[in-house]
Amino acid sequence: MKPDLVPGDPFWQTIFLSFAAVLMLFQILRGWRLGLPRQLVRIAALVAAYSTALFGGRALLPFLRPVLNVPDFVIAAIGGAILALLVYVVISTVGAILFKSTGQQTSGIVRLVYGLSGAALGVVFGLFFLWILLVGIRSLGAVAEAQINARAPDRVSPLEELPERSTRTRRRPVEAPDQSSLAVTLARLKNSVELGTVGDVVKQTDVLPGGVYETLGKVGEVFARPERAGRFLSYPGVAELADHPKIHALRADPEIAQMLEQGRLWALLQDERLIDAANDPDLARQVKSLNFKAALDHALQEE
């Protein structure tokens, strides 16, 4: 049985809860100050910005390609973010011009109604931003925790269970992960927010299916061990994808391997060979048809 290498910390949970309380208070006070009409405009601006980012990013490809020498999917993401920001700023500015804030109202009753209704929507905004933060923590933490645990022994051998005095020189200790590493920090933060009653509430109110975090955990487990990554690459569909001439050329290129080892991801994204492979429509079709979950399950099967 694997040891619990990165347990949650109640102190970390307290820090997170304190931050969540400050975030909620900030959104409530901001909602009170803005008032109901401007808060409704904020909601409309968020929806419009999200829709624009989702569907309009590729519209900027012809304009951003000469500026950004990266694959099209990265350009589309950057373009979507730019459009979303512009749409949000424009709609919010128009709303600020058309509608008065709570403090600009002359009637005390109107100010009270504006403030209370705006504060109520502030609670909604606070919960929304808090949910986004929790999804990020649980997603990244699931991958990090799976990678850490995957590197630990699957079980304690009988030799390790013998008394220490008889096996002092032959004991095979479980190597503790580097407590200062990013992976340990993410895993500890995830496990901390999932502790106790607070953790039960977090899990029950998360609208993402539990299978999403399970899949992310499998990704971390597979790519934490070379033999599992090898089984993943041998799965039908993945093997054909890996044998594609453009992918094969990237895998065999020592310069690409060096960039990966050194963590030079931006330089890697700007490599013309990777851009050509990422923009290949045939490769894109193969990736879309791949049964990713089945490939992960195959990689995690014990030999």
VEXFIRO-347983 format. One record per residue (C-alpha): x, y, z; residue in one letter. Coordinates in Angstrom, 2 decimals. Each point is the difference from the previous one (the first is absolute). Layout:
VEXFIRO-347983
[[X, Y, Z], "A"],
...
end
This chain:
VEXFIRO-347983
[[0.00, 0.00, 0.00], "M"],
[[1.37, 3.45, -0.92], "K"],
[[0.83, 2.39, 2.82], "P"],
[[-1.82, 3.29, 0.31], "D"],
[[2.92, 2.10, -1.17], "L"],
[[-1.74, 3.39, -0.10], "V"],
[[-2.73, 0.23, 2.68], "P"],
[[-2.23, 3.01, 0.32], "G"],
[[0.76, 2.67, 2.59], "D"],
[[-2.80, 1.63, 2.08], "P"],
[[2.08, 3.20, 0.15], "F"],
[[0.05, 0.18, -3.81], "W"],
[[-3.75, -0.54, 0.00], "Q"],
[[-0.40, 2.88, 2.46], "T"],
[[2.07, 2.25, -2.26], "I"],
[[-2.14, -0.96, -2.99], "F"],
[[-3.23, 0.61, 1.92], "L"],
[[1.31, 3.39, 1.12], "S"],
[[0.79, 0.90, -3.60], "F"],
[[-3.46, -1.20, -1.08], "A"],
[[-1.61, 2.18, 2.69], "A"],
[[1.97, 3.05, -1.15], "V"],
[[-0.95, -0.70, -3.63], "L"],
[[-3.69, -0.29, 0.89], "M"],
[[0.10, 3.16, 2.11], "L"],
[[1.70, 1.90, -2.82], "F"],
[[-2.62, -1.10, -2.54], "Q"],
[[-2.87, 0.86, 2.38], "I"],
[[1.37, 3.48, 0.69], "L"],
[[0.68, 0.54, -3.69], "R"],
[[-3.53, -1.14, -0.82], "G"],
[[-1.40, 2.43, 2.56], "W"],
[[1.99, 2.84, -1.54], "R"],
[[-0.91, -0.82, -3.62], "L"],
[[-3.69, -0.70, 0.52], "G"],
[[-2.37, -2.38, -1.78], "L"],
[[0.10, 1.40, -3.59], "P"],
[[3.79, 0.09, -0.20], "R"],
[[0.23, -3.47, 1.53], "Q"],
[[-2.37, -1.33, -2.66], "L"],
[[2.18, 1.65, -2.62], "V"],
[[3.02, -1.79, 1.50], "R"],
[[-1.77, -3.33, -0.39], "I"],
[[-0.87, 0.81, -3.61], "A"],
[[3.61, 1.07, -0.60], "A"],
[[1.35, -3.28, 1.42], "L"],
[[-2.36, -2.11, -2.11], "V"],
[[0.80, 1.98, -3.14], "A"],
[[3.73, -0.13, 0.69], "A"],
[[-0.06, -3.77, 0.55], "Y"],
[[-2.04, -0.58, -3.18], "S"],
[[2.36, 2.22, -1.99], "T"],
[[3.07, -1.82, 1.32], "A"],
[[-1.55, -3.38, -0.77], "L"],
[[-1.13, 0.70, -3.54], "F"],
[[1.94, 3.05, -1.17], "G"],
[[3.62, -0.88, 0.72], "G"],
[[0.65, -1.55, -3.40], "R"],
[[-1.30, 3.13, -1.71], "A"],
[[3.23, 1.76, 0.96], "L"],
[[2.27, -2.70, -1.46], "L"],
[[0.78, 1.93, -3.25], "P"],
[[0.93, 3.10, 2.01], "F"],
[[2.02, -1.67, 2.76], "L"],
[[1.92, -2.59, -2.05], "R"],
[[2.54, 2.57, -1.28], "P"],
[[0.55, 1.18, 3.58], "V"],
[[-0.08, -3.28, 1.96], "L"],
[[2.05, -2.87, -1.38], "N"],
[[-1.77, -2.78, 1.92], "V"],
[[-2.56, -2.73, -0.86], "P"],
[[-3.48, 1.10, -1.04], "D"],
[[-1.68, -1.35, 3.16], "F"],
[[2.25, 2.22, 2.14], "V"],
[[-0.70, 3.02, -2.22], "I"],
[[-3.74, -0.71, 0.20], "A"],
[[0.20, -0.13, 3.81], "A"],
[[1.92, 3.29, 0.16], "I"],
[[-2.35, 1.60, -2.53], "G"],
[[-3.01, -1.19, 1.97], "G"],
[[1.43, 1.49, 3.19], "A"],
[[0.63, 3.33, -1.73], "I"],
[[-3.53, 0.12, -1.43], "L"],
[[-1.52, -1.02, 3.33], "A"],
[[1.85, 2.79, 1.81], "L"],
[[-1.07, 2.59, -2.58], "L"],
[[-3.64, -1.11, 0.11], "V"],
[[-0.07, 0.03, 3.80], "Y"],
[[1.58, 3.47, 0.22], "V"],
[[-2.33, 1.47, -2.65], "V"],
[[-3.21, -1.39, 1.51], "I"],
[[1.03, 0.93, 3.56], "S"],
[[0.90, 3.54, -1.12], "T"],
[[-3.32, 0.44, -1.79], "V"],
[[-1.82, -1.25, 3.09], "G"],
[[1.88, 2.47, 2.20], "A"],
[[-1.06, 2.82, -2.33], "I"],
[[-3.65, -1.01, -0.29], "L"],
[[-0.71, -0.99, 3.61], "F"],
[[0.67, 1.72, 3.29], "K"],
[[1.77, -1.64, 2.90], "S"],
[[-1.53, -0.32, 3.46], "T"],
[[1.71, 3.11, 1.31], "G"],
[[-1.32, 2.11, -2.89], "Q"],
[[-3.63, -0.59, 0.95], "Q"],
[[-1.74, 2.90, 1.73], "T"],
[[-2.66, -1.99, 1.83], "S"],
[[0.98, -1.92, 3.11], "G"],
[[-2.47, -2.80, -0.72], "I"],
[[1.31, -0.35, -3.55], "V"],
[[3.59, -0.09, 1.31], "R"],
[[-0.98, -2.75, 2.44], "L"],
[[-1.71, -2.06, -2.73], "V"],
[[2.92, 0.53, -2.39], "Y"],
[[2.52, -0.90, 2.67], "G"],
[[-1.75, -3.12, 1.31], "L"],
[[-0.76, -1.41, -3.46], "S"],
[[3.52, 0.80, -1.22], "G"],
[[1.49, -1.66, 3.07], "A"],
[[-2.16, -3.10, -0.59], "A"],
[[1.41, -0.27, -3.53], "L"],
[[3.41, 0.58, 1.54], "G"],
[[-0.47, -3.27, 1.89], "V"],
[[-0.66, -1.71, -3.34], "V"],
[[3.15, 1.50, -1.49], "F"],
[[2.03, -1.00, 3.04], "G"],
[[-1.24, -3.59, -0.16], "L"],
[[0.73, -0.13, -3.73], "F"],
[[3.62, 1.19, 0.39], "F"],
[[0.45, -2.29, 3.00], "L"],
[[-1.24, -2.96, -2.06], "W"],
[[2.47, 0.80, -2.79], "I"],
[[2.80, 0.12, 2.57], "L"],
[[-1.04, -3.32, 1.55], "L"],
[[-0.21, -1.71, -3.40], "V"],
[[3.51, 1.20, -0.78], "G"],
[[1.36, -1.17, 3.36], "I"],
[[-1.66, -3.42, -0.20], "R"],
[[0.97, -0.54, -3.65], "S"],
[[3.67, 0.93, 0.33], "L"],
[[0.19, -1.67, 3.41], "G"],
[[-1.44, -3.27, -1.36], "A"],
[[2.72, -0.19, -2.66], "V"],
[[2.77, 0.96, 2.43], "A"],
[[-1.14, -2.47, 2.69], "E"],
[[-0.27, -2.82, -2.51], "A"],
[[3.53, 0.65, -1.24], "Q"],
[[1.40, 0.03, 3.54], "I"],
[[-1.81, -3.17, 1.04], "N"],
[[0.87, -1.78, -3.25], "A"],
[[3.69, 0.33, 0.81], "R"],
[[-0.50, -1.66, 3.41], "A"],
[[0.20, -3.81, 0.38], "P"],
[[-3.32, -1.73, -0.69], "D"],
[[0.25, -1.96, 3.21], "R"],
[[2.32, -0.62, 2.91], "V"],
[[2.06, -3.12, -0.51], "S"],
[[0.23, -2.68, 2.75], "P"],
[[3.64, 0.99, 0.51], "L"],
[[-1.09, 3.52, 0.95], "E"],
[[-2.48, -1.34, 2.57], "E"],
[[2.71, -1.73, 2.05], "L"],
[[1.22, 1.67, 3.21], "P"],
[[2.45, 2.80, -0.68], "E"],
[[2.78, -1.50, 2.16], "R"],
[[0.20, -3.09, -2.24], "S"],
[[-0.10, 1.85, -3.31], "T"],
[[1.78, 3.24, 0.86], "R"],
[[2.40, -0.27, -2.92], "T"],
[[-2.46, -1.52, -2.46], "R"],
[[-3.09, 2.18, 0.52], "R"],
[[-1.27, 1.69, -3.18], "R"],
[[-1.50, 3.28, 1.21], "P"],
[[-2.76, 1.80, -1.84], "V"],
[[1.53, 3.16, -1.39], "E"],
[[-1.96, 3.05, 1.14], "A"],
[[-0.83, 2.53, -2.71], "P"],
[[1.60, 3.42, 0.01], "D"],
[[-2.29, 2.02, 2.26], "Q"],
[[0.92, 3.24, -1.77], "S"],
[[-0.89, -1.23, -3.49], "S"],
[[-2.95, 1.40, -1.92], "L"],
[[-1.58, -3.46, -0.32], "A"],
[[-0.02, -0.52, 3.78], "V"],
[[-1.41, 3.49, 0.56], "T"],
[[-2.86, -0.61, -2.45], "L"],
[[-0.76, -3.45, 1.41], "A"],
[[0.03, 1.24, 3.60], "R"],
[[-2.26, 2.93, -0.86], "L"],
[[-2.48, -2.34, -1.70], "K"],
[[-0.04, -2.44, 2.91], "N"],
[[-0.30, 2.87, 2.48], "S"],
[[-3.15, 1.46, -1.59], "V"],
[[-1.48, -3.53, -0.09], "E"],
[[0.46, -0.64, 3.72], "L"],
[[-2.93, -0.71, 2.32], "G"],
[[-3.40, 1.64, -0.26], "T"],
[[1.29, 2.79, -2.23], "V"],
[[1.37, -2.60, -2.40], "G"],
[[-3.36, -1.79, -0.10], "D"],
[[-1.72, 3.27, -0.91], "V"],
[[2.60, 0.72, -2.68], "V"],
[[-0.44, -3.42, -1.60], "K"],
[[-3.79, 0.05, 0.15], "Q"],
[[-0.36, 3.49, -1.46], "T"],
[[2.57, -0.38, -2.79], "D"],
[[-2.01, -0.15, -3.23], "V"],
[[2.80, -1.73, -1.90], "L"],
[[-0.46, -3.78, -0.17], "P"],
[[2.31, -1.96, 2.28], "G"],
[[1.24, -1.87, -3.06], "G"],
[[1.81, 3.14, -1.15], "V"],
[[2.30, -0.02, 3.04], "Y"],
[[0.37, -3.77, -0.29], "E"],
[[1.17, 0.36, -3.60], "T"],
[[2.42, 2.77, 0.96], "L"],
[[1.39, -2.25, 2.72], "G"],
[[0.52, -2.79, -2.52], "K"],
[[1.90, 2.40, -2.25], "V"],
[[2.33, 0.81, 2.88], "G"],
[[0.49, -3.69, 0.84], "E"],
[[0.71, -1.03, -3.58], "V"],
[[2.60, 2.61, -0.81], "F"],
[[1.74, -0.30, 3.38], "A"],
[[1.48, -3.36, -0.99], "R"],
[[1.76, -0.78, -3.30], "P"],
[[-1.40, -3.55, -0.22], "E"],
[[-3.57, 1.29, 0.29], "R"],
[[0.66, 2.71, -2.56], "A"],
[[1.33, -2.74, -2.27], "G"],
[[-3.18, -2.04, 0.40], "R"],
[[-2.02, 3.13, -0.74], "F"],
[[1.94, 0.54, -3.23], "L"],
[[-0.53, -3.64, -0.99], "S"],
[[-3.80, 0.25, 0.17], "Y"],
[[-1.75, -0.27, -3.39], "P"],
[[-0.65, 3.49, -1.26], "G"],
[[2.75, 1.53, 2.11], "V"],
[[2.56, -2.25, -1.69], "A"],
[[-1.20, 1.07, -3.45], "E"],
[[0.11, 3.61, 1.10], "L"],
[[3.53, -0.40, 1.39], "A"],
[[1.12, -1.62, -3.27], "D"],
[[-1.24, 2.90, -2.11], "H"],
[[3.03, 1.33, -1.93], "P"],
[[-0.23, 3.48, 1.51], "K"],
[[-0.40, -1.30, 3.56], "I"],
[[2.75, -2.56, -0.53], "H"],
[[2.32, 2.75, -1.22], "A"],
[[-0.70, 2.06, 3.12], "L"],
[[0.61, -2.97, 2.31], "R"],
[[3.30, -0.80, -1.69], "A"],
[[1.29, 3.56, 0.02], "D"],
[[2.55, 0.57, 2.79], "P"],
[[-0.60, 3.75, -0.04], "E"],
[[-3.69, -0.54, 0.76], "I"],
[[0.89, -2.41, 2.80], "A"],
[[2.43, 2.53, 1.45], "Q"],
[[-2.63, 2.75, 0.03], "M"],
[[-2.40, -2.33, 1.83], "L"],
[[2.62, -0.98, 2.58], "E"],
[[0.91, 3.65, 0.62], "Q"],
[[-3.64, 1.06, 0.25], "G"],
[[0.29, 2.49, -2.88], "R"],
[[-3.66, -0.36, -0.95], "L"],
[[-0.37, 3.37, -1.72], "W"],
[[3.05, -0.68, -2.16], "A"],
[[-1.46, -3.43, -0.78], "L"],
[[-3.32, 1.53, -1.05], "L"],
[[1.87, 2.31, -2.37], "Q"],
[[1.86, -2.83, -1.71], "D"],
[[-1.07, -0.19, -3.65], "E"],
[[-0.11, -3.81, 0.02], "R"],
[[-2.37, -0.10, 2.96], "L"],
[[-2.15, 2.76, -1.51], "I"],
[[-0.25, -1.97, -3.26], "D"],
[[-1.04, -3.15, 1.87], "A"],
[[-2.48, 1.80, 2.26], "A"],
[[-1.69, 1.66, -2.99], "N"],
[[-0.21, -3.21, -2.04], "D"],
[[-3.73, -0.76, -0.60], "P"],
[[0.67, -3.74, -0.36], "D"],
[[1.66, -0.11, 3.40], "L"],
[[-2.86, 2.02, 1.48], "A"],
[[-2.52, -2.57, -1.27], "R"],
[[2.04, -2.84, 1.51], "Q"],
[[0.18, 1.75, 3.37], "V"],
[[-3.78, 0.61, 0.04], "K"],
[[-0.72, -3.67, -0.77], "S"],
[[2.30, -1.26, 2.76], "L"],
[[-1.63, -1.77, 2.97], "N"],
[[2.12, 1.78, 2.59], "F"],
[[-1.64, -1.55, 3.08], "K"],
[[0.44, -3.55, -1.32], "A"],
[[3.64, 0.74, -0.78], "A"],
[[0.56, 1.20, 3.58], "L"],
[[-1.69, -3.10, 1.45], "D"],
[[2.20, -2.20, -2.21], "H"],
[[3.13, 1.81, 1.20], "A"],
[[-0.93, -0.54, 3.67], "L"],
[[-0.53, -3.76, -0.34], "Q"],
[[2.55, -1.91, 2.03], "E"],
[[2.17, -2.43, -1.91], "E"],
end
